[in-house]
Amino acid sequence: MSNFKNLIVWQKSIEFVSDVYKTVSSFPKEEIYGISSQLKRSSISIPSNIAEGSSYRSSKEFERYINIAIGSAFEAETQLLISLNLNFISTEEFEKLNSQIIEIQKMLTSFKNKIS
């Protein structure tokens, strides 16, 4: 797999990262190194691991990176829930981001099953 940019799951992950960055910009300033940072890092990890994994010729290696991306997606979902519980994001914003991350999780799981 050489051109990760053609993968729809990668494209959706990039969109998710952009939306996360827009959302956390309104978080309290004291959270810059807290949940805001964690959510940005976990979201960035998803497309980054897809891209890195695609550089390997072995489907086993690629699968390993997809597993990491899946873990990051579930981590991001948890951080979204925490952000909602702390009233850092509105219910509307949460629902938008949460539906995106759930779709990405499903796509990654399906993709993993396809390459293994």
Buried (B, 14 or more C-beta within 10 A) or exposed (E): BEEBEEBEBBBBBBEBBEBBBEBBEEBEEEBEEBBBBBBBBBBBBBBBBBBBBBEBEEBEBBBBBBBBBBBBBEBBBBBBEBBBEEEBBEEEBBEBBBEBBEBBBEBBBEBBEEEE
